[in-house]
Amino acid sequence: MNFKFFIGTKVLFGENCVTENKNEFKKFGKRAFVVTGKNSGKLSGALDDVAGVLENLGIDYYIFDRVENNPSLENVNEAGREARTFKADFIIGIGGGSPLDASKAVSVLAVNHIEPKELYSNVFINKPLPIIAIPTTAGTGSEVTPYSILTRRDLNTKMSFGNEDTFPQIAFEDARYTYDLPSNVTIDTAVDAFCHAMEGYLSRRSTPASDVLAQEAITIFGQCINPLINGQLDPYVREKLMYMAMLGGMVISHTGTTIIHGMGYSLTYFKDLPHGRANGLFIKEYLKFNYREASGKIDRMLELLGIAGIDEFGELLEKMLNYNCTFTEDELKQYASLTMKQKSTTYNIRTAAKQDLFEIMIKSLKAQ
Amino acid sequence: MNFKFFIGTKVLFGENCVTENKNEFKKFGKRAFVVTGKNSGKLSGALDDVAGVLENLGIDYYIFDRVENNPSLENVNEAGREARTFKADFIIGIGGGSPLDASKAVSVLAVNHIEPKELYSNVFINKPLPIIAIPTTAGTGSEVTPYSILTRRDLNTKMSFGNEDTFPQIAFEDARYTYDLPSNVTIDTAVDAFCHAMEGYLSRRSTPASDVLAQEAITIFGQCINPLINGQLDPYVREKLMYMAMLGGMVISHTGTTIIHGMGYSLTYFKDLPHGRANGLFIKEYLKFNYREASGKIDRMLELLGIAGIDEFGELLEKMLNYNCTFTEDELKQYASLTMKQKSTTYNIRTAAKQDLFEIMIKSLKAQ
């Protein structure tokens, strides 16, 4: 056994956790810079809760609500500049993966006058501002990871940075904020969270402790498959999904992701497929590809899911996920090349060559 | 679901973790105050490893090696005074539970001129110094908890303090430091770690996330029962025990302990029974007492342990644990009274009155 275990985030999980733990906001200063998207913070009710608490505590705040979907370096740079001008003491990220990931970049850029590309050095002269993260989807797990995944227009893909100082200090996890999410978004994000647990479990970097968290997340996903397919998204299921997403985030904080995420980035970048859906399309072929190296763990995973085999799992996923874009073989070759450049590809349990990735994609996507 | 999850400690686990991660020491300053006992740091080799690293990095250090077994307020006060005089930047605790717990008190007292009794207020004007914790037993889990359990001579018992700032920043967990521990110490400490997992699992404060960690620890203990009884303490078993102890610490960081620890404190205080052994003597009757309220969880625990029932578990524990002191009924009544004063008693899954505690003790200890 040889491992590191660290989760730099304190999680406060449960209904009304923001208002019930409002004193947590006081520790970080008097000026809060809120990072969110156009809609999610408002529609979920999270922004209202936060604004109420900040006003009650006499904390000044500024709302930056222009985080893009899959935020670019240019987008976070703009937010970072505004946070600097505002002289923020701390950052509050509210939303799905995009605003939460953006908030980490903002926390660095607010106190470091660097080009946004330099984020990828992961070495910052001034310590990033403290971050409070409030997810409004149950998927990304970004609220408990140090990772910030940003779109690199210069490299035609998404790429992540993060170090121990970019863990949010606090995550408030209230499943109420996800109650109104439509079924397709709920599925996409749930599948993303499941991929975090699965890819972490089957990563070369998996550890005894990350496996414990991964197995719990996998078990919970198994309990949610039918509700997700049938749209039975009651508060009880919503809460389970949020718990699973948190666990998935804790897993990848230790293991990172592997080839599924790498391939998925291309589908999101070039075809605008939602991140979780893009990942989910590859699960069946990914498991078949890896079975040779990890049959024991994959069998255990299926057992925890309550599913008889990989093909049955594939059928269930097909019921959840659909897409209506087409791919040429040349496109998939390009995606395979890009995936080979992701460091996470090297952590896949079975070594994957470019041709392997191409074959996984062609089997998964029925290219024309 | 409504829970908090926070482990303020980064764990570096594995052979040679101190030397292989020596840069971690650099972050905390140039003056290290080492808190350890008379023997454990030296005999385990941990102190040598640490001294080597500090010298290599040019960090000045001072070794306080006078931590008592079950350290008193007076003892930590003396160490705190010396740390202040030394102008320590950070504290390194090396040893079993006693030095690690003492190091937390020292980290507070080094920067706060308070009476040691005021530690129990858990509010400190100056933030405690950072702590690096290096266990040389696999039991306490103190390396990943904020708790410091100190002997209160004024109250005839042991009592704990701690807040989020007294989590060690880093725990180095190298099972090599436990290789030479005698069998009885290994058993005592392992049983203590198991009690952390079990009491946390059966606590009113248990959470979904703490249960995941507890179940893993319980599973590992099940794998170690025969090796512990037979003295087959090879490096592989030592590593498992250390991993279990870490998990147990993470569990009680969320749940605290319950009546076993409360009763055990008296046996240690008045009869000098080792802490883990004192706890272990109560396990069988504790489970019988709680079965009415927690049959599902207790059955699950026995299943994870690979044991058919409570009585069989009691027999196995009897093979591990022995003691040769006697108790009068009056003594046990006094212990029951003292246990009722421990806050942890209120977290027991089945409400325990003084008479209940007395009966658990009399059945467990065959009083004369």
Interface residues (C-beta under 8 A of the other chain):
Chain A: M1 N2 F3 K4 F5 F6 I7 G8 T9 K10 V11 L12 F13 G14 E15 C17 E164 P208 A209 V212 L213 E216 E239 Y243 M246 L247
Chain B: M1 N2 F3 K4 F5 F6 I7 G8 T9 K10 V11 L12 F13 G14 E15 C17 E164 P208 A209 V212 L213 E216 E239 Y243 M246 L247
